[in-house]
Amino acid sequence: MIDIRVRHVLSASSLVVILASLSLACSGGQAAAPGNEKSPVAEVRKTASAPATEATPAPSTAQPAPGAGVEKVRDVFAQLQATYNDGCTTSGNCEYFLGRVFDNLSALDKAMEADPQGPEHFKEPRAWIARLRTRLGGDRSFENLKKHQDLLTGTRDKINAWMQGHPEDYR
């Protein structure tokens, strides 16, 4: 009986060579003389020591479906509603909170634009978000968000009220 204690992890190719050698030894197979590359052991060794190669996949020519990669309105709206449990209670939290509300409103706008009902279905909420963006003037800094905090949370609140009147859009 052979007592084998493995102290190191063997690579897969080493394991294949060892198992193939043991298999041949147990079955009475003979290794070929040096230079005879047709023996099973030589073939196993050649295969096991060959570097692994992977073919590079061809680039995809498929176009993504419209709205692919955009979250659903109901999912983004749920994230926006979660901001009601947060606020400007501390200075560090205020920056996070206002940025989160702004990000959620931006994501909701994208989701509404990509929704199968079409962006026209969400005309009012999207107009409120556009107004907010115009007032922010592209400045997403904490100072600017804080300056427009009432408009930011007011936009969130108006959209929440609108969505409550359209439960089919978020259920």
Phi and psi in radians as a Rosetta constraint file:
Dihedral C 1 N 2 CA 2 C 2 CIRCULARHARMONIC -1.743 0.35
Dihedral N 2 CA 2 C 2 N 3 CIRCULARHARMONIC 2.260 0.35
Dihedral C 2 N 3 CA 3 C 3 CIRCULARHARMONIC -1.787 0.35
Dihedral N 3 CA 3 C 3 N 4 CIRCULARHARMONIC 1.875 0.35
Dihedral C 3 N 4 CA 4 C 4 CIRCULARHARMONIC -1.923 0.35
Dihedral N 4 CA 4 C 4 N 5 CIRCULARHARMONIC 2.158 0.35
Dihedral C 4 N 5 CA 5 C 5 CIRCULARHARMONIC -2.058 0.35
Dihedral N 5 CA 5 C 5 N 6 CIRCULARHARMONIC 2.044 0.35
Dihedral C 5 N 6 CA 6 C 6 CIRCULARHARMONIC -1.632 0.35
Dihedral N 6 CA 6 C 6 N 7 CIRCULARHARMONIC 2.073 0.35
Dihedral C 6 N 7 CA 7 C 7 CIRCULARHARMONIC -1.783 0.35
Dihedral N 7 CA 7 C 7 N 8 CIRCULARHARMONIC -0.280 0.35
Dihedral C 7 N 8 CA 8 C 8 CIRCULARHARMONIC -2.219 0.35
Dihedral N 8 CA 8 C 8 N 9 CIRCULARHARMONIC 2.640 0.35
Dihedral C 8 N 9 CA 9 C 9 CIRCULARHARMONIC -1.326 0.35
Dihedral N 9 CA 9 C 9 N 10 CIRCULARHARMONIC 2.239 0.35
Dihedral C 9 N 10 CA 10 C 10 CIRCULARHARMONIC -1.511 0.35
Dihedral N 10 CA 10 C 10 N 11 CIRCULARHARMONIC 2.545 0.35
Dihedral C 10 N 11 CA 11 C 11 CIRCULARHARMONIC -1.262 0.35
Dihedral N 11 CA 11 C 11 N 12 CIRCULARHARMONIC 2.781 0.35
Dihedral C 11 N 12 CA 12 C 12 CIRCULARHARMONIC -1.057 0.35
Dihedral N 12 CA 12 C 12 N 13 CIRCULARHARMONIC -0.689 0.35
Dihedral C 12 N 13 CA 13 C 13 CIRCULARHARMONIC -1.195 0.35
Dihedral N 13 CA 13 C 13 N 14 CIRCULARHARMONIC -0.646 0.35
Dihedral C 13 N 14 CA 14 C 14 CIRCULARHARMONIC -1.130 0.35
Dihedral N 14 CA 14 C 14 N 15 CIRCULARHARMONIC -0.712 0.35
Dihedral C 14 N 15 CA 15 C 15 CIRCULARHARMONIC -1.107 0.35
Dihedral N 15 CA 15 C 15 N 16 CIRCULARHARMONIC -0.709 0.35
Dihedral C 15 N 16 CA 16 C 16 CIRCULARHARMONIC -1.088 0.35
Dihedral N 16 CA 16 C 16 N 17 CIRCULARHARMONIC -0.770 0.35
Dihedral C 16 N 17 CA 17 C 17 CIRCULARHARMONIC -1.111 0.35
Dihedral N 17 CA 17 C 17 N 18 CIRCULARHARMONIC -0.769 0.35
Dihedral C 17 N 18 CA 18 C 18 CIRCULARHARMONIC -1.105 0.35
Dihedral N 18 CA 18 C 18 N 19 CIRCULARHARMONIC -0.826 0.35
Dihedral C 18 N 19 CA 19 C 19 CIRCULARHARMONIC -1.116 0.35
Dihedral N 19 CA 19 C 19 N 20 CIRCULARHARMONIC -0.694 0.35
Dihedral C 19 N 20 CA 20 C 20 CIRCULARHARMONIC -1.147 0.35
Dihedral N 20 CA 20 C 20 N 21 CIRCULARHARMONIC -0.712 0.35
Dihedral C 20 N 21 CA 21 C 21 CIRCULARHARMONIC -1.125 0.35
Dihedral N 21 CA 21 C 21 N 22 CIRCULARHARMONIC -0.767 0.35
Dihedral C 21 N 22 CA 22 C 22 CIRCULARHARMONIC -1.114 0.35
Dihedral N 22 CA 22 C 22 N 23 CIRCULARHARMONIC -0.693 0.35
Dihedral C 22 N 23 CA 23 C 23 CIRCULARHARMONIC -1.097 0.35
Dihedral N 23 CA 23 C 23 N 24 CIRCULARHARMONIC -0.762 0.35
Dihedral C 23 N 24 CA 24 C 24 CIRCULARHARMONIC -1.185 0.35
Dihedral N 24 CA 24 C 24 N 25 CIRCULARHARMONIC -0.675 0.35
Dihedral C 24 N 25 CA 25 C 25 CIRCULARHARMONIC -1.149 0.35
Dihedral N 25 CA 25 C 25 N 26 CIRCULARHARMONIC -0.673 0.35
Dihedral C 25 N 26 CA 26 C 26 CIRCULARHARMONIC -1.296 0.35
Dihedral N 26 CA 26 C 26 N 27 CIRCULARHARMONIC -0.528 0.35
Dihedral C 26 N 27 CA 27 C 27 CIRCULARHARMONIC -1.591 0.35
Dihedral N 27 CA 27 C 27 N 28 CIRCULARHARMONIC -0.012 0.35
Dihedral C 27 N 28 CA 28 C 28 CIRCULARHARMONIC 1.504 0.35
Dihedral N 28 CA 28 C 28 N 29 CIRCULARHARMONIC 0.099 0.35
Dihedral C 28 N 29 CA 29 C 29 CIRCULARHARMONIC -1.172 0.35
Dihedral N 29 CA 29 C 29 N 30 CIRCULARHARMONIC 2.682 0.35
Dihedral C 29 N 30 CA 30 C 30 CIRCULARHARMONIC -2.057 0.35
Dihedral N 30 CA 30 C 30 N 31 CIRCULARHARMONIC 2.465 0.35
Dihedral C 30 N 31 CA 31 C 31 CIRCULARHARMONIC -1.338 0.35
Dihedral N 31 CA 31 C 31 N 32 CIRCULARHARMONIC 2.611 0.35
Dihedral C 31 N 32 CA 32 C 32 CIRCULARHARMONIC -1.316 0.35
Dihedral N 32 CA 32 C 32 N 33 CIRCULARHARMONIC 2.752 0.35
Dihedral C 32 N 33 CA 33 C 33 CIRCULARHARMONIC -1.167 0.35
Dihedral N 33 CA 33 C 33 N 34 CIRCULARHARMONIC 2.716 0.35
Dihedral C 33 N 34 CA 34 C 34 CIRCULARHARMONIC -0.907 0.35
Dihedral N 34 CA 34 C 34 N 35 CIRCULARHARMONIC 2.407 0.35
Dihedral C 34 N 35 CA 35 C 35 CIRCULARHARMONIC 1.627 0.35
Dihedral N 35 CA 35 C 35 N 36 CIRCULARHARMONIC -0.327 0.35
Dihedral C 35 N 36 CA 36 C 36 CIRCULARHARMONIC -1.577 0.35
Dihedral N 36 CA 36 C 36 N 37 CIRCULARHARMONIC 1.689 0.35
Dihedral C 36 N 37 CA 37 C 37 CIRCULARHARMONIC -1.460 0.35
Dihedral N 37 CA 37 C 37 N 38 CIRCULARHARMONIC 0.115 0.35
Dihedral C 37 N 38 CA 38 C 38 CIRCULARHARMONIC -1.598 0.35
Dihedral N 38 CA 38 C 38 N 39 CIRCULARHARMONIC -0.066 0.35
Dihedral C 38 N 39 CA 39 C 39 CIRCULARHARMONIC -1.253 0.35
Dihedral N 39 CA 39 C 39 N 40 CIRCULARHARMONIC 2.652 0.35
Dihedral C 39 N 40 CA 40 C 40 CIRCULARHARMONIC -1.045 0.35
Dihedral N 40 CA 40 C 40 N 41 CIRCULARHARMONIC -0.668 0.35
Dihedral C 40 N 41 CA 41 C 41 CIRCULARHARMONIC -1.133 0.35
Dihedral N 41 CA 41 C 41 N 42 CIRCULARHARMONIC -0.761 0.35
Dihedral C 41 N 42 CA 42 C 42 CIRCULARHARMONIC -1.095 0.35
Dihedral N 42 CA 42 C 42 N 43 CIRCULARHARMONIC -0.712 0.35
Dihedral C 42 N 43 CA 43 C 43 CIRCULARHARMONIC -1.113 0.35
Dihedral N 43 CA 43 C 43 N 44 CIRCULARHARMONIC -0.755 0.35
Dihedral C 43 N 44 CA 44 C 44 CIRCULARHARMONIC -1.105 0.35
Dihedral N 44 CA 44 C 44 N 45 CIRCULARHARMONIC -0.760 0.35
Dihedral C 44 N 45 CA 45 C 45 CIRCULARHARMONIC -1.100 0.35
Dihedral N 45 CA 45 C 45 N 46 CIRCULARHARMONIC -0.740 0.35
Dihedral C 45 N 46 CA 46 C 46 CIRCULARHARMONIC -1.094 0.35
Dihedral N 46 CA 46 C 46 N 47 CIRCULARHARMONIC -0.782 0.35
Dihedral C 46 N 47 CA 47 C 47 CIRCULARHARMONIC -1.181 0.35
Dihedral N 47 CA 47 C 47 N 48 CIRCULARHARMONIC -0.751 0.35
Dihedral C 47 N 48 CA 48 C 48 CIRCULARHARMONIC -1.207 0.35
Dihedral N 48 CA 48 C 48 N 49 CIRCULARHARMONIC -0.520 0.35
Dihedral C 48 N 49 CA 49 C 49 CIRCULARHARMONIC -1.635 0.35
Dihedral N 49 CA 49 C 49 N 50 CIRCULARHARMONIC -0.116 0.35
Dihedral C 49 N 50 CA 50 C 50 CIRCULARHARMONIC -1.238 0.35
Dihedral N 50 CA 50 C 50 N 51 CIRCULARHARMONIC 2.451 0.35
Dihedral C 50 N 51 CA 51 C 51 CIRCULARHARMONIC -1.162 0.35
Dihedral N 51 CA 51 C 51 N 52 CIRCULARHARMONIC 2.497 0.35
Dihedral C 51 N 52 CA 52 C 52 CIRCULARHARMONIC -1.265 0.35
Dihedral N 52 CA 52 C 52 N 53 CIRCULARHARMONIC 2.400 0.35
Dihedral C 52 N 53 CA 53 C 53 CIRCULARHARMONIC -2.203 0.35
Dihedral N 53 CA 53 C 53 N 54 CIRCULARHARMONIC 2.490 0.35
Dihedral C 53 N 54 CA 54 C 54 CIRCULARHARMONIC -2.186 0.35
Dihedral N 54 CA 54 C 54 N 55 CIRCULARHARMONIC 2.383 0.35
Dihedral C 54 N 55 CA 55 C 55 CIRCULARHARMONIC -1.289 0.35
Dihedral N 55 CA 55 C 55 N 56 CIRCULARHARMONIC 2.446 0.35
Dihedral C 55 N 56 CA 56 C 56 CIRCULARHARMONIC -1.364 0.35
Dihedral N 56 CA 56 C 56 N 57 CIRCULARHARMONIC 2.185 0.35
Dihedral C 56 N 57 CA 57 C 57 CIRCULARHARMONIC -1.156 0.35
Dihedral N 57 CA 57 C 57 N 58 CIRCULARHARMONIC 2.552 0.35
Dihedral C 57 N 58 CA 58 C 58 CIRCULARHARMONIC -1.194 0.35
Dihedral N 58 CA 58 C 58 N 59 CIRCULARHARMONIC 2.531 0.35
Dihedral C 58 N 59 CA 59 C 59 CIRCULARHARMONIC -1.101 0.35
Dihedral N 59 CA 59 C 59 N 60 CIRCULARHARMONIC 2.501 0.35
Dihedral C 59 N 60 CA 60 C 60 CIRCULARHARMONIC -1.331 0.35
Dihedral N 60 CA 60 C 60 N 61 CIRCULARHARMONIC 2.414 0.35
Dihedral C 60 N 61 CA 61 C 61 CIRCULARHARMONIC -1.811 0.35
Dihedral N 61 CA 61 C 61 N 62 CIRCULARHARMONIC -0.005 0.35
Dihedral C 61 N 62 CA 62 C 62 CIRCULARHARMONIC -1.259 0.35
Dihedral N 62 CA 62 C 62 N 63 CIRCULARHARMONIC 2.430 0.35
Dihedral C 62 N 63 CA 63 C 63 CIRCULARHARMONIC -1.620 0.35
Dihedral N 63 CA 63 C 63 N 64 CIRCULARHARMONIC 2.429 0.35
Dihedral C 63 N 64 CA 64 C 64 CIRCULARHARMONIC -1.154 0.35
Dihedral N 64 CA 64 C 64 N 65 CIRCULARHARMONIC 2.586 0.35
Dihedral C 64 N 65 CA 65 C 65 CIRCULARHARMONIC -1.160 0.35
Dihedral N 65 CA 65 C 65 N 66 CIRCULARHARMONIC 2.598 0.35
Dihedral C 65 N 66 CA 66 C 66 CIRCULARHARMONIC -0.984 0.35
Dihedral N 66 CA 66 C 66 N 67 CIRCULARHARMONIC 2.318 0.35
Dihedral C 66 N 67 CA 67 C 67 CIRCULARHARMONIC 1.444 0.35
Dihedral N 67 CA 67 C 67 N 68 CIRCULARHARMONIC 0.011 0.35
Dihedral C 67 N 68 CA 68 C 68 CIRCULARHARMONIC -1.145 0.35
Dihedral N 68 CA 68 C 68 N 69 CIRCULARHARMONIC 2.411 0.35
Dihedral C 68 N 69 CA 69 C 69 CIRCULARHARMONIC 1.475 0.35
Dihedral N 69 CA 69 C 69 N 70 CIRCULARHARMONIC -0.040 0.35
Dihedral C 69 N 70 CA 70 C 70 CIRCULARHARMONIC -1.769 0.35
Dihedral N 70 CA 70 C 70 N 71 CIRCULARHARMONIC 2.349 0.35
Dihedral C 70 N 71 CA 71 C 71 CIRCULARHARMONIC -1.174 0.35
Dihedral N 71 CA 71 C 71 N 72 CIRCULARHARMONIC 2.777 0.35
Dihedral C 71 N 72 CA 72 C 72 CIRCULARHARMONIC -1.323 0.35
Dihedral N 72 CA 72 C 72 N 73 CIRCULARHARMONIC 2.648 0.35
Dihedral C 72 N 73 CA 73 C 73 CIRCULARHARMONIC -0.949 0.35
Dihedral N 73 CA 73 C 73 N 74 CIRCULARHARMONIC -0.804 0.35
Dihedral C 73 N 74 CA 74 C 74 CIRCULARHARMONIC -1.083 0.35
Dihedral N 74 CA 74 C 74 N 75 CIRCULARHARMONIC -0.633 0.35
Dihedral C 74 N 75 CA 75 C 75 CIRCULARHARMONIC -1.220 0.35
Dihedral N 75 CA 75 C 75 N 76 CIRCULARHARMONIC -0.745 0.35
Dihedral C 75 N 76 CA 76 C 76 CIRCULARHARMONIC -1.229 0.35
Dihedral N 76 CA 76 C 76 N 77 CIRCULARHARMONIC -0.657 0.35
Dihedral C 76 N 77 CA 77 C 77 CIRCULARHARMONIC -1.096 0.35
Dihedral N 77 CA 77 C 77 N 78 CIRCULARHARMONIC -0.661 0.35
Dihedral C 77 N 78 CA 78 C 78 CIRCULARHARMONIC -1.093 0.35
Dihedral N 78 CA 78 C 78 N 79 CIRCULARHARMONIC -0.679 0.35
Dihedral C 78 N 79 CA 79 C 79 CIRCULARHARMONIC -1.146 0.35
Dihedral N 79 CA 79 C 79 N 80 CIRCULARHARMONIC -0.687 0.35
Dihedral C 79 N 80 CA 80 C 80 CIRCULARHARMONIC -1.147 0.35
Dihedral N 80 CA 80 C 80 N 81 CIRCULARHARMONIC -0.725 0.35
Dihedral C 80 N 81 CA 81 C 81 CIRCULARHARMONIC -1.089 0.35
Dihedral N 81 CA 81 C 81 N 82 CIRCULARHARMONIC -0.547 0.35
Dihedral C 81 N 82 CA 82 C 82 CIRCULARHARMONIC -1.137 0.35
Dihedral N 82 CA 82 C 82 N 83 CIRCULARHARMONIC -0.317 0.35
Dihedral C 82 N 83 CA 83 C 83 CIRCULARHARMONIC -1.246 0.35
Dihedral N 83 CA 83 C 83 N 84 CIRCULARHARMONIC -0.229 0.35
Dihedral C 83 N 84 CA 84 C 84 CIRCULARHARMONIC -1.186 0.35
Dihedral N 84 CA 84 C 84 N 85 CIRCULARHARMONIC -0.324 0.35
Dihedral C 84 N 85 CA 85 C 85 CIRCULARHARMONIC -1.596 0.35
Dihedral N 85 CA 85 C 85 N 86 CIRCULARHARMONIC 0.171 0.35
Dihedral C 85 N 86 CA 86 C 86 CIRCULARHARMONIC -2.327 0.35
Dihedral N 86 CA 86 C 86 N 87 CIRCULARHARMONIC 3.082 0.35
Dihedral C 86 N 87 CA 87 C 87 CIRCULARHARMONIC 3.081 0.35
Dihedral N 87 CA 87 C 87 N 88 CIRCULARHARMONIC -2.934 0.35
Dihedral C 87 N 88 CA 88 C 88 CIRCULARHARMONIC -1.605 0.35
Dihedral N 88 CA 88 C 88 N 89 CIRCULARHARMONIC 1.034 0.35
Dihedral C 88 N 89 CA 89 C 89 CIRCULARHARMONIC -1.377 0.35
Dihedral N 89 CA 89 C 89 N 90 CIRCULARHARMONIC -0.550 0.35
Dihedral C 89 N 90 CA 90 C 90 CIRCULARHARMONIC -2.359 0.35
Dihedral N 90 CA 90 C 90 N 91 CIRCULARHARMONIC 2.787 0.35
Dihedral C 90 N 91 CA 91 C 91 CIRCULARHARMONIC -1.051 0.35
Dihedral N 91 CA 91 C 91 N 92 CIRCULARHARMONIC -0.786 0.35
Dihedral C 91 N 92 CA 92 C 92 CIRCULARHARMONIC -1.143 0.35
Dihedral N 92 CA 92 C 92 N 93 CIRCULARHARMONIC -0.664 0.35
Dihedral C 92 N 93 CA 93 C 93 CIRCULARHARMONIC -1.258 0.35
Dihedral N 93 CA 93 C 93 N 94 CIRCULARHARMONIC -0.564 0.35
Dihedral C 93 N 94 CA 94 C 94 CIRCULARHARMONIC -1.078 0.35
Dihedral N 94 CA 94 C 94 N 95 CIRCULARHARMONIC -0.758 0.35
Dihedral C 94 N 95 CA 95 C 95 CIRCULARHARMONIC -1.072 0.35
Dihedral N 95 CA 95 C 95 N 96 CIRCULARHARMONIC -0.788 0.35
Dihedral C 95 N 96 CA 96 C 96 CIRCULARHARMONIC -1.087 0.35
Dihedral N 96 CA 96 C 96 N 97 CIRCULARHARMONIC -0.828 0.35
Dihedral C 96 N 97 CA 97 C 97 CIRCULARHARMONIC -1.046 0.35
Dihedral N 97 CA 97 C 97 N 98 CIRCULARHARMONIC -0.892 0.35
Dihedral C 97 N 98 CA 98 C 98 CIRCULARHARMONIC -1.140 0.35
Dihedral N 98 CA 98 C 98 N 99 CIRCULARHARMONIC -0.678 0.35
Dihedral C 98 N 99 CA 99 C 99 CIRCULARHARMONIC -1.115 0.35
Dihedral N 99 CA 99 C 99 N 100 CIRCULARHARMONIC -0.679 0.35
Dihedral C 99 N 100 CA 100 C 100 CIRCULARHARMONIC -1.158 0.35
Dihedral N 100 CA 100 C 100 N 101 CIRCULARHARMONIC -0.762 0.35
Dihedral C 100 N 101 CA 101 C 101 CIRCULARHARMONIC -1.069 0.35
Dihedral N 101 CA 101 C 101 N 102 CIRCULARHARMONIC -0.797 0.35
Dihedral C 101 N 102 CA 102 C 102 CIRCULARHARMONIC -1.077 0.35
Dihedral N 102 CA 102 C 102 N 103 CIRCULARHARMONIC -0.805 0.35
Dihedral C 102 N 103 CA 103 C 103 CIRCULARHARMONIC -1.072 0.35
Dihedral N 103 CA 103 C 103 N 104 CIRCULARHARMONIC -0.729 0.35
Dihedral C 103 N 104 CA 104 C 104 CIRCULARHARMONIC -1.129 0.35
Dihedral N 104 CA 104 C 104 N 105 CIRCULARHARMONIC -0.699 0.35
Dihedral C 104 N 105 CA 105 C 105 CIRCULARHARMONIC -1.149 0.35
Dihedral N 105 CA 105 C 105 N 106 CIRCULARHARMONIC -0.691 0.35
Dihedral C 105 N 106 CA 106 C 106 CIRCULARHARMONIC -1.131 0.35
Dihedral N 106 CA 106 C 106 N 107 CIRCULARHARMONIC -0.744 0.35
Dihedral C 106 N 107 CA 107 C 107 CIRCULARHARMONIC -1.151 0.35
Dihedral N 107 CA 107 C 107 N 108 CIRCULARHARMONIC -0.653 0.35
Dihedral C 107 N 108 CA 108 C 108 CIRCULARHARMONIC -1.141 0.35
Dihedral N 108 CA 108 C 108 N 109 CIRCULARHARMONIC -0.695 0.35
Dihedral C 108 N 109 CA 109 C 109 CIRCULARHARMONIC -1.050 0.35
Dihedral N 109 CA 109 C 109 N 110 CIRCULARHARMONIC -0.782 0.35
Dihedral C 109 N 110 CA 110 C 110 CIRCULARHARMONIC -1.117 0.35
Dihedral N 110 CA 110 C 110 N 111 CIRCULARHARMONIC -0.720 0.35
Dihedral C 110 N 111 CA 111 C 111 CIRCULARHARMONIC -1.140 0.35
Dihedral N 111 CA 111 C 111 N 112 CIRCULARHARMONIC -0.694 0.35
Dihedral C 111 N 112 CA 112 C 112 CIRCULARHARMONIC -1.173 0.35
Dihedral N 112 CA 112 C 112 N 113 CIRCULARHARMONIC -0.657 0.35
Dihedral C 112 N 113 CA 113 C 113 CIRCULARHARMONIC -1.143 0.35
Dihedral N 113 CA 113 C 113 N 114 CIRCULARHARMONIC -0.649 0.35
Dihedral C 113 N 114 CA 114 C 114 CIRCULARHARMONIC -1.535 0.35
Dihedral N 114 CA 114 C 114 N 115 CIRCULARHARMONIC -0.137 0.35
Dihedral C 114 N 115 CA 115 C 115 CIRCULARHARMONIC -1.074 0.35
Dihedral N 115 CA 115 C 115 N 116 CIRCULARHARMONIC 2.490 0.35
Dihedral C 115 N 116 CA 116 C 116 CIRCULARHARMONIC -1.017 0.35
Dihedral N 116 CA 116 C 116 N 117 CIRCULARHARMONIC -0.421 0.35
Dihedral C 116 N 117 CA 117 C 117 CIRCULARHARMONIC -1.274 0.35
Dihedral N 117 CA 117 C 117 N 118 CIRCULARHARMONIC -0.251 0.35
Dihedral C 117 N 118 CA 118 C 118 CIRCULARHARMONIC 1.595 0.35
Dihedral N 118 CA 118 C 118 N 119 CIRCULARHARMONIC 2.676 0.35
Dihedral C 118 N 119 CA 119 C 119 CIRCULARHARMONIC -1.106 0.35
Dihedral N 119 CA 119 C 119 N 120 CIRCULARHARMONIC -0.435 0.35
Dihedral C 119 N 120 CA 120 C 120 CIRCULARHARMONIC -1.124 0.35
Dihedral N 120 CA 120 C 120 N 121 CIRCULARHARMONIC -0.530 0.35
Dihedral C 120 N 121 CA 121 C 121 CIRCULARHARMONIC -1.083 0.35
Dihedral N 121 CA 121 C 121 N 122 CIRCULARHARMONIC -0.533 0.35
Dihedral C 121 N 122 CA 122 C 122 CIRCULARHARMONIC -1.863 0.35
Dihedral N 122 CA 122 C 122 N 123 CIRCULARHARMONIC 0.586 0.35
Dihedral C 122 N 123 CA 123 C 123 CIRCULARHARMONIC -0.967 0.35
Dihedral N 123 CA 123 C 123 N 124 CIRCULARHARMONIC -0.866 0.35
Dihedral C 123 N 124 CA 124 C 124 CIRCULARHARMONIC -1.147 0.35
Dihedral N 124 CA 124 C 124 N 125 CIRCULARHARMONIC -0.920 0.35
Dihedral C 124 N 125 CA 125 C 125 CIRCULARHARMONIC -1.046 0.35
Dihedral N 125 CA 125 C 125 N 126 CIRCULARHARMONIC -0.646 0.35
Dihedral C 125 N 126 CA 126 C 126 CIRCULARHARMONIC -1.198 0.35
Dihedral N 126 CA 126 C 126 N 127 CIRCULARHARMONIC -0.575 0.35
Dihedral C 126 N 127 CA 127 C 127 CIRCULARHARMONIC -1.179 0.35
Dihedral N 127 CA 127 C 127 N 128 CIRCULARHARMONIC -0.678 0.35
Dihedral C 127 N 128 CA 128 C 128 CIRCULARHARMONIC -1.129 0.35
Dihedral N 128 CA 128 C 128 N 129 CIRCULARHARMONIC -0.705 0.35
Dihedral C 128 N 129 CA 129 C 129 CIRCULARHARMONIC -1.164 0.35
Dihedral N 129 CA 129 C 129 N 130 CIRCULARHARMONIC -0.704 0.35
Dihedral C 129 N 130 CA 130 C 130 CIRCULARHARMONIC -1.098 0.35
Dihedral N 130 CA 130 C 130 N 131 CIRCULARHARMONIC -0.706 0.35
Dihedral C 130 N 131 CA 131 C 131 CIRCULARHARMONIC -1.090 0.35
Dihedral N 131 CA 131 C 131 N 132 CIRCULARHARMONIC -0.756 0.35
Dihedral C 131 N 132 CA 132 C 132 CIRCULARHARMONIC -1.041 0.35
Dihedral N 132 CA 132 C 132 N 133 CIRCULARHARMONIC -0.817 0.35
Dihedral C 132 N 133 CA 133 C 133 CIRCULARHARMONIC -1.056 0.35
Dihedral N 133 CA 133 C 133 N 134 CIRCULARHARMONIC -0.734 0.35
Dihedral C 133 N 134 CA 134 C 134 CIRCULARHARMONIC -1.075 0.35
Dihedral N 134 CA 134 C 134 N 135 CIRCULARHARMONIC -0.783 0.35
Dihedral C 134 N 135 CA 135 C 135 CIRCULARHARMONIC -1.149 0.35
Dihedral N 135 CA 135 C 135 N 136 CIRCULARHARMONIC -0.609 0.35
Dihedral C 135 N 136 CA 136 C 136 CIRCULARHARMONIC -1.283 0.35
Dihedral N 136 CA 136 C 136 N 137 CIRCULARHARMONIC -0.368 0.35
Dihedral C 136 N 137 CA 137 C 137 CIRCULARHARMONIC 1.070 0.35
Dihedral N 137 CA 137 C 137 N 138 CIRCULARHARMONIC 0.496 0.35
Dihedral C 137 N 138 CA 138 C 138 CIRCULARHARMONIC 1.388 0.35
Dihedral N 138 CA 138 C 138 N 139 CIRCULARHARMONIC 0.055 0.35
Dihedral C 138 N 139 CA 139 C 139 CIRCULARHARMONIC -1.697 0.35
Dihedral N 139 CA 139 C 139 N 140 CIRCULARHARMONIC 1.870 0.35
Dihedral C 139 N 140 CA 140 C 140 CIRCULARHARMONIC -1.719 0.35
Dihedral N 140 CA 140 C 140 N 141 CIRCULARHARMONIC 0.275 0.35
Dihedral C 140 N 141 CA 141 C 141 CIRCULARHARMONIC -1.142 0.35
Dihedral N 141 CA 141 C 141 N 142 CIRCULARHARMONIC 2.726 0.35
Dihedral C 141 N 142 CA 142 C 142 CIRCULARHARMONIC -1.038 0.35
Dihedral N 142 CA 142 C 142 N 143 CIRCULARHARMONIC -0.716 0.35
Dihedral C 142 N 143 CA 143 C 143 CIRCULARHARMONIC -1.040 0.35
Dihedral N 143 CA 143 C 143 N 144 CIRCULARHARMONIC -0.743 0.35
Dihedral C 143 N 144 CA 144 C 144 CIRCULARHARMONIC -1.254 0.35
Dihedral N 144 CA 144 C 144 N 145 CIRCULARHARMONIC -0.694 0.35
Dihedral C 144 N 145 CA 145 C 145 CIRCULARHARMONIC -1.123 0.35
Dihedral N 145 CA 145 C 145 N 146 CIRCULARHARMONIC -0.692 0.35
Dihedral C 145 N 146 CA 146 C 146 CIRCULARHARMONIC -1.123 0.35
Dihedral N 146 CA 146 C 146 N 147 CIRCULARHARMONIC -0.718 0.35
Dihedral C 146 N 147 CA 147 C 147 CIRCULARHARMONIC -1.058 0.35
Dihedral N 147 CA 147 C 147 N 148 CIRCULARHARMONIC -0.625 0.35
Dihedral C 147 N 148 CA 148 C 148 CIRCULARHARMONIC -1.851 0.35
Dihedral N 148 CA 148 C 148 N 149 CIRCULARHARMONIC 0.436 0.35
Dihedral C 148 N 149 CA 149 C 149 CIRCULARHARMONIC -0.965 0.35
Dihedral N 149 CA 149 C 149 N 150 CIRCULARHARMONIC -0.773 0.35
Dihedral C 149 N 150 CA 150 C 150 CIRCULARHARMONIC -1.110 0.35
Dihedral N 150 CA 150 C 150 N 151 CIRCULARHARMONIC -0.708 0.35
Dihedral C 150 N 151 CA 151 C 151 CIRCULARHARMONIC -1.159 0.35
Dihedral N 151 CA 151 C 151 N 152 CIRCULARHARMONIC -0.705 0.35
Dihedral C 151 N 152 CA 152 C 152 CIRCULARHARMONIC -1.100 0.35
Dihedral N 152 CA 152 C 152 N 153 CIRCULARHARMONIC -0.930 0.35
Dihedral C 152 N 153 CA 153 C 153 CIRCULARHARMONIC -1.259 0.35
Dihedral N 153 CA 153 C 153 N 154 CIRCULARHARMONIC -0.532 0.35
Dihedral C 153 N 154 CA 154 C 154 CIRCULARHARMONIC -1.141 0.35
Dihedral N 154 CA 154 C 154 N 155 CIRCULARHARMONIC -0.688 0.35
Dihedral C 154 N 155 CA 155 C 155 CIRCULARHARMONIC -1.114 0.35
Dihedral N 155 CA 155 C 155 N 156 CIRCULARHARMONIC -0.773 0.35
Dihedral C 155 N 156 CA 156 C 156 CIRCULARHARMONIC -1.007 0.35
Dihedral N 156 CA 156 C 156 N 157 CIRCULARHARMONIC -0.796 0.35
Dihedral C 156 N 157 CA 157 C 157 CIRCULARHARMONIC -1.158 0.35
Dihedral N 157 CA 157 C 157 N 158 CIRCULARHARMONIC -0.699 0.35
Dihedral C 157 N 158 CA 158 C 158 CIRCULARHARMONIC -1.135 0.35
Dihedral N 158 CA 158 C 158 N 159 CIRCULARHARMONIC -0.717 0.35
Dihedral C 158 N 159 CA 159 C 159 CIRCULARHARMONIC -1.158 0.35
Dihedral N 159 CA 159 C 159 N 160 CIRCULARHARMONIC -0.691 0.35
Dihedral C 159 N 160 CA 160 C 160 CIRCULARHARMONIC -1.043 0.35
Dihedral N 160 CA 160 C 160 N 161 CIRCULARHARMONIC -0.801 0.35
Dihedral C 160 N 161 CA 161 C 161 CIRCULARHARMONIC -1.096 0.35
Dihedral N 161 CA 161 C 161 N 162 CIRCULARHARMONIC -0.724 0.35
Dihedral C 161 N 162 CA 162 C 162 CIRCULARHARMONIC -1.098 0.35
Dihedral N 162 CA 162 C 162 N 163 CIRCULARHARMONIC -0.806 0.35
Dihedral C 162 N 163 CA 163 C 163 CIRCULARHARMONIC -1.117 0.35
Dihedral N 163 CA 163 C 163 N 164 CIRCULARHARMONIC -0.616 0.35
Dihedral C 163 N 164 CA 164 C 164 CIRCULARHARMONIC -1.090 0.35
Dihedral N 164 CA 164 C 164 N 165 CIRCULARHARMONIC -0.498 0.35
Dihedral C 164 N 165 CA 165 C 165 CIRCULARHARMONIC -1.439 0.35
Dihedral N 165 CA 165 C 165 N 166 CIRCULARHARMONIC -0.079 0.35
Dihedral C 165 N 166 CA 166 C 166 CIRCULARHARMONIC -2.292 0.35
Dihedral N 166 CA 166 C 166 N 167 CIRCULARHARMONIC 1.100 0.35
Dihedral C 166 N 167 CA 167 C 167 CIRCULARHARMONIC -1.084 0.35
Dihedral N 167 CA 167 C 167 N 168 CIRCULARHARMONIC -0.399 0.35
Dihedral C 167 N 168 CA 168 C 168 CIRCULARHARMONIC -1.149 0.35
Dihedral N 168 CA 168 C 168 N 169 CIRCULARHARMONIC -0.312 0.35
Dihedral C 168 N 169 CA 169 C 169 CIRCULARHARMONIC -1.474 0.35
Dihedral N 169 CA 169 C 169 N 170 CIRCULARHARMONIC -0.258 0.35
Dihedral C 169 N 170 CA 170 C 170 CIRCULARHARMONIC -2.309 0.35
Dihedral N 170 CA 170 C 170 N 171 CIRCULARHARMONIC 0.165 0.35
